[in-house]
């Protein structure tokens, strides 16, 4: 299953089960024409912007930020180190930056993990 399909499942889950929660998909990873990709880059010049933004404060957090990966994708090595990939490091740095500003930030591998993270976040 593609990352896009799993993200669609996730945003539909949130919309159906938590209709008052604002859940934004940044459209990262969606195939775009070159012209539209340029326009999107102009609107979002920061590198590593995460895929899912939940605008719902809970506990000490202002919101939930998820960098979504398809089921089976690897982000961290077995020893806990981030894989050496410039794009992953940009995404990690974006999460770290928002984490320092009181957002709950994380990678999620697939729909099932994203839903679990979201549900746990909603109970904070």
N, CA and C atoms as an extended XYZ file, in Angstrom:
372
Properties=species:S:1:pos:R:3:atomname:S:1:resname:S:1:resid:I:1 pbc="F F F"
N         0.853       -1.176        0.000 N   UNK     1
C         0.000        0.000        0.000 CA  UNK     1
C         0.899        1.240        0.000 C   UNK     1
N         0.513        2.266       -0.723 N   UNK     2
C         1.335        3.469       -0.830 CA  UNK     2
C         1.179        4.356        0.405 C   UNK     2
N         2.159        5.217        0.611 N   UNK     3
C         2.083        6.189        1.703 CA  UNK     3
C         0.849        7.079        1.518 C   UNK     3
N         0.586        7.486        0.286 N   UNK     4
C        -0.583        8.327        0.001 CA  UNK     4
C        -1.875        7.644        0.450 C   UNK     4
N        -2.041        6.375        0.092 N   UNK     5
C        -3.254        5.630        0.457 CA  UNK     5
C        -3.400        5.541        1.970 C   UNK     5
N        -2.303        5.286        2.661 N   UNK     6
C        -2.361        5.190        4.120 CA  UNK     6
C        -2.662        6.547        4.760 C   UNK     6
N        -2.137        7.618        4.178 N   UNK     7
C        -2.457        8.955        4.695 CA  UNK     7
C        -3.935        9.276        4.496 C   UNK     7
N        -4.479        8.895        3.343 N   UNK     8
C        -5.910        9.106        3.093 CA  UNK     8
C        -6.729        8.351        4.135 C   UNK     8
N        -6.346        7.109        4.411 N   UNK     9
C        -7.046        6.323        5.438 CA  UNK     9
C        -6.987        7.050        6.782 C   UNK     9
N        -5.820        7.612        7.106 N   UNK    10
C        -5.646        8.280        8.387 CA  UNK    10
C        -6.511        9.534        8.483 C   UNK    10
N        -6.446       10.414        7.492 N   UNK    11
C        -7.231       11.651        7.578 CA  UNK    11
C        -8.724       11.344        7.565 C   UNK    11
N        -9.130       10.305        6.855 N   UNK    12
C       -10.542        9.895        6.877 CA  UNK    12
C       -10.934        9.356        8.249 C   UNK    12
N       -10.033        8.596        8.886 N   UNK    13
C       -10.292        8.089       10.237 CA  UNK    13
C       -10.502        9.256       11.207 C   UNK    13
N        -9.591       10.228       11.163 N   UNK    14
C        -9.703       11.374       12.071 CA  UNK    14
C       -10.993       12.133       11.793 C   UNK    14
N       -11.277       12.398       10.522 N   UNK    15
C       -12.474       13.165       10.166 CA  UNK    15
C       -13.752       12.454       10.594 C   UNK    15
N       -13.788       11.147       10.430 N   UNK    16
C       -14.981       10.367       10.777 CA  UNK    16
C       -15.173       10.246       12.278 C   UNK    16
N       -14.093        9.989       13.005 N   UNK    17
C       -14.189        9.694       14.435 CA  UNK    17
C       -13.990       10.902       15.340 C   UNK    17
N       -13.376       11.947       14.819 N   UNK    18
C       -13.113       13.168       15.590 CA  UNK    18
C       -13.444       14.375       14.711 C   UNK    18
N       -14.711       14.575       14.379 N   UNK    19
C       -15.077       15.608       13.407 CA  UNK    19
C       -14.722       17.035       13.835 C   UNK    19
N       -14.511       17.281       15.113 N   UNK    20
C       -14.158       18.623       15.571 CA  UNK    20
C       -12.651       18.883       15.569 C   UNK    20
N       -11.851       17.868       15.271 N   UNK    21
C       -10.396       18.011       15.251 CA  UNK    21
C        -9.958       18.462       13.853 C   UNK    21
N        -9.107       19.487       13.820 N   UNK    22
C        -8.566       19.967       12.550 CA  UNK    22
C        -7.333       19.134       12.216 C   UNK    22
N        -7.429       18.400       11.117 N   UNK    23
C        -6.340       17.531       10.637 CA  UNK    23
C        -5.959       18.001        9.236 C   UNK    23
N        -4.716       18.416        9.077 N   UNK    24
C        -4.249       18.951        7.803 CA  UNK    24
C        -3.202       18.019        7.210 C   UNK    24
N        -3.376       17.682        5.945 N   UNK    25
C        -2.337       16.977        5.196 CA  UNK    25
C        -1.635       18.013        4.330 C   UNK    25
N        -0.312       18.016        4.372 N   UNK    26
C         0.451       19.018        3.626 CA  UNK    26
C         0.664       18.646        2.167 C   UNK    26
N         0.127       17.508        1.743 N   UNK    27
C         0.247       17.015        0.359 CA  UNK    27
C         1.670       16.628       -0.024 C   UNK    27
N         2.555       16.522        0.962 N   UNK    28
C         3.905       16.042        0.648 CA  UNK    28
C         3.803       14.606        0.167 C   UNK    28
N         4.562       14.267       -0.841 N   UNK    29
C         4.561       12.915       -1.365 CA  UNK    29
C         3.504       12.660       -2.421 C   UNK    29
N         2.653       13.640       -2.684 N   UNK    30
C         1.645       13.492       -3.729 CA  UNK    30
C         2.300       13.850       -5.060 C   UNK    30
N         2.178       12.980       -6.058 N   UNK    31
C         2.786       13.294       -7.364 CA  UNK    31
C         2.180       14.563       -7.956 C   UNK    31
N         3.048       15.503       -8.321 N   UNK    32
C         2.613       16.774       -8.883 CA  UNK    32
C         3.323       17.040      -10.201 C   UNK    32
N         2.699       17.833      -11.046 N   UNK    33
C         3.381       18.276      -12.259 CA  UNK    33
C         4.541       19.175      -11.842 C   UNK    33
N         5.503       19.388      -12.734 N   UNK    34
C         6.649       20.239      -12.391 CA  UNK    34
C         6.209       21.650      -12.039 C   UNK    34
N         5.259       22.183      -12.774 N   UNK    35
C         4.779       23.538      -12.502 CA  UNK    35
C         4.122       23.656      -11.140 C   UNK    35
N         3.274       22.706      -10.827 N   UNK    36
C         2.599       22.733       -9.525 CA  UNK    36
C         3.594       22.477       -8.394 C   UNK    36
N         4.563       21.611       -8.631 N   UNK    37
C         5.596       21.342       -7.619 CA  UNK    37
C         6.388       22.619       -7.320 C   UNK    37
N         6.696       23.401       -8.338 N   UNK    38
C         7.399       24.677       -8.131 CA  UNK    38
C         6.551       25.634       -7.293 C   UNK    38
N         5.265       25.704       -7.603 N   UNK    39
C         4.375       26.588       -6.850 CA  UNK    39
C         4.267       26.151       -5.396 C   UNK    39
N         4.157       24.860       -5.173 N   UNK    40
C         4.085       24.346       -3.807 CA  UNK    40
C         5.375       24.664       -3.047 C   UNK    40
N         6.522       24.547       -3.717 N   UNK    41
C         7.806       24.855       -3.080 CA  UNK    41
C         7.888       26.336       -2.715 C   UNK    41
N         7.300       27.192       -3.527 N   UNK    42
C         7.281       28.624       -3.209 CA  UNK    42
C         6.405       28.895       -1.988 C   UNK    42
N         5.310       28.169       -1.862 N   UNK    43
C         4.417       28.354       -0.723 CA  UNK    43
C         4.969       27.730        0.552 C   UNK    43
N         5.809       26.705        0.416 N   UNK    44
C         6.383       25.997        1.563 CA  UNK    44
C         7.899       25.905        1.410 C   UNK    44
N         8.601       27.019        1.624 N   UNK    45
C        10.054       27.007        1.383 CA  UNK    45
C        10.876       26.254        2.434 C   UNK    45
N        10.295       25.954        3.576 N   UNK    46
C        11.034       25.219        4.611 CA  UNK    46
C        11.237       23.775        4.178 C   UNK    46
N        12.385       23.229        4.507 N   UNK    47
C        12.698       21.841        4.173 CA  UNK    47
C        12.189       20.905        5.257 C   UNK    47
N        11.648       19.755        4.849 N   UNK    48
C        11.281       18.709        5.787 CA  UNK    48
C         9.923       18.858        6.447 C   UNK    48
N         9.063       19.735        5.920 N   UNK    49
C         7.747       19.932        6.533 CA  UNK    49
C         7.016       18.597        6.611 C   UNK    49
N         6.441       18.332        7.757 N   UNK    50
C         5.795       17.042        8.008 CA  UNK    50
C         4.496       16.878        7.239 C   UNK    50
N         4.055       15.624        7.136 N   UNK    51
C         2.893       15.265        6.325 CA  UNK    51
C         1.559       15.610        6.974 C   UNK    51
N         1.447       15.384        8.273 N   UNK    52
C         0.169       15.535        8.978 CA  UNK    52
C         0.340       16.525       10.124 C   UNK    52
N        -0.586       17.477       10.189 N   UNK    53
C        -0.586       18.467       11.256 CA  UNK    53
C        -1.967       18.434       11.908 C   UNK    53
N        -1.984       18.137       13.194 N   UNK    54
C        -3.229       18.084       13.971 CA  UNK    54
C        -3.257       19.325       14.856 C   UNK    54
N        -4.223       20.188       14.618 N   UNK    55
C        -4.342       21.429       15.388 CA  UNK    55
C        -5.324       21.215       16.535 C   UNK    55
N        -4.851       20.470       17.520 N   UNK    56
C        -5.676       20.141       18.686 CA  UNK    56
C        -4.768       20.099       19.911 C   UNK    56
N        -4.805       21.139       20.754 N   UNK    57
C        -3.963       21.113       21.943 CA  UNK    57
C        -4.414       20.025       22.914 C   UNK    57
N        -3.440       19.353       23.495 N   UNK    58
C        -3.708       18.309       24.499 CA  UNK    58
C        -2.594       18.358       25.530 C   UNK    58
N        -2.988       18.398       26.800 N   UNK    59
C        -1.980       18.438       27.859 CA  UNK    59
C        -1.043       19.606       27.664 C   UNK    59
N         0.251       19.333       27.669 N   UNK    60
C         1.254       20.391       27.521 CA  UNK    60
C         1.539       20.741       26.053 C   UNK    60
N         0.908       20.046       25.115 N   UNK    61
C         1.226       20.222       23.697 CA  UNK    61
C         0.223       21.112       22.968 C   UNK    61
N         0.748       21.862       22.005 N   UNK    62
C        -0.082       22.732       21.158 CA  UNK    62
C        -0.761       21.958       20.040 C   UNK    62
N        -0.202       20.829       19.657 N   UNK    63
C        -0.733       20.029       18.564 CA  UNK    63
C         0.153       18.830       18.308 C   UNK    63
N        -0.247       18.028       17.326 N   UNK    64
C         0.456       16.789       16.965 CA  UNK    64
C         0.959       16.913       15.536 C   UNK    64
N         2.235       16.618       15.332 N   UNK    65
C         2.864       16.679       14.013 CA  UNK    65
C         3.393       15.285       13.695 C   UNK    65
N         2.943       14.735       12.556 N   UNK    66
C         3.354       13.377       12.172 CA  UNK    66
C         4.053       13.400       10.822 C   UNK    66
N         5.237       12.820       10.789 N   UNK    67
C         5.913       12.538        9.519 CA  UNK    67
C         5.535       11.109        9.167 C   UNK    67
N         4.730       10.970        8.145 N   UNK    68
C         4.111        9.700        7.775 CA  UNK    68
C         5.021        8.932        6.823 C   UNK    68
N         5.176        7.644        7.068 N   UNK    69
C         5.902        6.740        6.182 CA  UNK    69
C         5.005        5.538        5.895 C   UNK    69
N         5.176        4.949        4.737 N   UNK    70
C         4.345        3.789        4.388 CA  UNK    70
C         4.739        2.593        5.255 C   UNK    70
N         3.822        1.682        5.424 N   UNK    71
C         4.071        0.467        6.194 CA  UNK    71
C         5.297       -0.245        5.636 C   UNK    71
N         6.192       -0.634        6.529 N   UNK    72
C         7.397       -1.358        6.142 CA  UNK    72
C         8.606       -0.483        5.889 C   UNK    72
N         8.415        0.827        5.754 N   UNK    73
C         9.550        1.722        5.511 CA  UNK    73
C        10.378        1.842        6.786 C   UNK    73
N        11.678        1.948        6.626 N   UNK    74
C        12.586        2.058        7.770 CA  UNK    74
C        13.090        3.493        7.893 C   UNK    74
N        13.023        4.018        9.106 N   UNK    75
C        13.507        5.362        9.397 CA  UNK    75
C        14.748        5.277       10.281 C   UNK    75
N        14.700        4.377       11.252 N   UNK    76
C        15.792        4.219       12.200 CA  UNK    76
C        16.448        2.855       12.044 C   UNK    76
N        17.749        2.832       12.268 N   UNK    77
C        18.482        1.579       12.286 CA  UNK    77
C        18.153        0.842       13.586 C   UNK    77
N        18.555       -0.425       13.681 N   UNK    78
C        18.263       -1.204       14.892 CA  UNK    78
C        18.874       -0.587       16.140 C   UNK    78
N        19.995        0.129       15.994 N   UNK    79
C        20.630        0.759       17.153 CA  UNK    79
C        19.996        2.105       17.507 C   UNK    79
N        18.932        2.504       16.794 N   UNK    80
C        18.223        3.736       17.095 CA  UNK    80
C        18.685        4.950       16.309 C   UNK    80
N        19.773        4.798       15.551 N   UNK    81
C        20.261        5.910       14.739 CA  UNK    81
C        19.362        6.102       13.518 C   UNK    81
N        19.233        7.352       13.094 N   UNK    82
C        18.493        7.691       11.899 CA  UNK    82
C        19.289        7.236       10.678 C   UNK    82
N        18.615        6.660        9.693 N   UNK    83
C        19.300        6.286        8.464 CA  UNK    83
C        19.934        7.507        7.827 C   UNK    83
N        21.051        7.301        7.165 N   UNK    84
C        21.778        8.406        6.534 CA  UNK    84
C        21.125        8.739        5.198 C   UNK    84
N        20.238        9.699        5.250 N   UNK    85
C        19.477       10.121        4.087 CA  UNK    85
C        19.159       11.592        4.323 C   UNK    85
N        19.583       12.475        3.419 N   UNK    86
C        19.400       13.908        3.632 CA  UNK    86
C        17.937       14.267        3.871 C   UNK    86
N        17.038       13.648        3.115 N   UNK    87
C        15.620       13.961        3.251 CA  UNK    87
C        15.099       13.568        4.637 C   UNK    87
N        15.481       12.398        5.109 N   UNK    88
C        15.077       11.973        6.464 CA  UNK    88
C        15.621       12.922        7.520 C   UNK    88
N        16.852       13.380        7.338 N   UNK    89
C        17.436       14.308        8.309 CA  UNK    89
C        16.704       15.650        8.302 C   UNK    89
N        16.286       16.114        7.128 N   UNK    90
C        15.489       17.347        7.058 CA  UNK    90
C        14.170       17.159        7.810 C   UNK    90
N        13.532       16.004        7.599 N   UNK    91
C        12.268       15.720        8.279 CA  UNK    91
C        12.479       15.610        9.794 C   UNK    91
N        13.522       14.923       10.196 N   UNK    92
C        13.839       14.777       11.613 CA  UNK    92
C        14.093       16.138       12.258 C   UNK    92
N        14.857       16.988       11.570 N   UNK    93
C        15.162       18.319       12.105 CA  UNK    93
C        13.904       19.180       12.232 C   UNK    93
N        12.979       19.037       11.279 N   UNK    94
C        11.715       19.777       11.361 CA  UNK    94
C        10.930       19.316       12.582 C   UNK    94
N        10.846       17.995       12.784 N   UNK    95
C        10.146       17.460       13.958 CA  UNK    95
C        10.801       17.949       15.254 C   UNK    95
N        12.105       17.917       15.282 N   UNK    96
C        12.851       18.340       16.472 CA  UNK    96
C        12.587       19.822       16.771 C   UNK    96
N        12.575       20.650       15.732 N   UNK    97
C        12.336       22.082       15.905 CA  UNK    97
C        10.950       22.334       16.501 C   UNK    97
N         9.925       21.667       15.958 N   UNK    98
C         8.574       21.862       16.485 CA  UNK    98
C         8.407       21.213       17.857 C   UNK    98
N         9.126       20.133       18.093 N   UNK    99
C         9.099       19.515       19.418 CA  UNK    99
C         9.596       20.478       20.490 C   UNK    99
N        10.576       21.294       20.141 N   UNK   100
C        11.099       22.278       21.095 CA  UNK   100
C        10.113       23.419       21.336 C   UNK   100
N         9.068       23.498       20.511 N   UNK   101
C         8.051       24.546       20.650 CA  UNK   101
C         6.744       23.996       21.226 C   UNK   101
N         6.851       22.861       21.919 N   UNK   102
C         5.711       22.255       22.621 CA  UNK   102
C         4.676       21.621       21.688 C   UNK   102
N         5.133       21.058       20.571 N   UNK   103
C         4.285       20.207       19.737 CA  UNK   103
C         4.741       18.773       19.965 C   UNK   103
N         3.797       17.845       19.957 N   UNK   104
C         4.150       16.430       20.030 CA  UNK   104
C         4.489       16.009       18.607 C   UNK   104
N         5.710       15.573       18.375 N   UNK   105
C         6.180       15.257       17.029 CA  UNK   105
C         6.704       13.834       16.956 C   UNK   105
N         6.474       13.189       15.805 N   UNK   106
C         6.923       11.810       15.662 CA  UNK   106
C         6.872       11.357       14.209 C   UNK   106
N         7.626       10.327       13.920 N   UNK   107
C         7.454        9.562       12.690 CA  UNK   107
C         6.374        8.520       12.968 C   UNK   107
N         5.601        8.169       11.960 N   UNK   108
C         4.641        7.069       12.063 CA  UNK   108
C         4.815        6.190       10.834 C   UNK   108
N         4.967        4.916       11.064 N   UNK   109
C         5.138        3.958        9.980 CA  UNK   109
C         3.781        3.311        9.703 C   UNK   109
N         3.076        3.841        8.716 N   UNK   110
C         1.806        3.280        8.290 CA  UNK   110
C         0.601        3.765        9.066 C   UNK   110
N        -0.558        3.443        8.527 N   UNK   111
C        -1.833        3.865        9.091 CA  UNK   111
C        -2.038        3.367       10.516 C   UNK   111
N        -1.755        2.092       10.759 N   UNK   112
C        -2.021        1.509       12.078 CA  UNK   112
C        -1.226        2.242       13.160 C   UNK   112
N         0.040        2.474       12.910 N   UNK   113
C         0.852        3.171       13.911 CA  UNK   113
C         0.404        4.631       14.055 C   UNK   113
N         0.088        5.293       12.957 N   UNK   114
C        -0.367        6.687       13.023 CA  UNK   114
C        -1.655        6.796       13.827 C   UNK   114
N        -2.578        5.880       13.607 N   UNK   115
C        -3.839        5.886       14.351 CA  UNK   115
C        -3.578        5.673       15.843 C   UNK   115
N        -2.684        4.746       16.174 N   UNK   116
C        -2.341        4.477       17.581 CA  UNK   116
C        -1.744        5.722       18.232 C   UNK   116
N        -0.810        6.368       17.552 N   UNK   117
C        -0.181        7.587       18.074 CA  UNK   117
C        -1.230        8.666       18.287 C   UNK   117
N        -2.102        8.837       17.295 N   UNK   118
C        -3.153        9.848       17.379 CA  UNK   118
C        -4.082        9.575       18.563 C   UNK   118
N        -4.532        8.343       18.701 N   UNK   119
C        -5.458        8.000       19.787 CA  UNK   119
C        -4.805        8.207       21.156 C   UNK   119
N        -3.545        7.842       21.286 N   UNK   120
C        -2.824        8.081       22.539 CA  UNK   120
C        -2.685        9.583       22.796 C   UNK   120
N        -2.391       10.334       21.764 N   UNK   121
C        -2.272       11.788       21.901 CA  UNK   121
C        -3.598       12.392       22.388 C   UNK   121
N        -4.697       11.923       21.847 N   UNK   122
C        -6.002       12.482       22.183 CA  UNK   122
C        -6.398       12.225       23.636 C   UNK   122
N        -5.722       11.291       24.316 N   UNK   123
C        -6.040       11.015       25.713 CA  UNK   123
C        -5.149       11.809       26.679 C   UNK   123
N        -4.243       12.611       26.176 N   UNK   124
C        -3.315       13.387       27.040 CA  UNK   124
C        -4.069       14.438       27.815 C   UNK   124
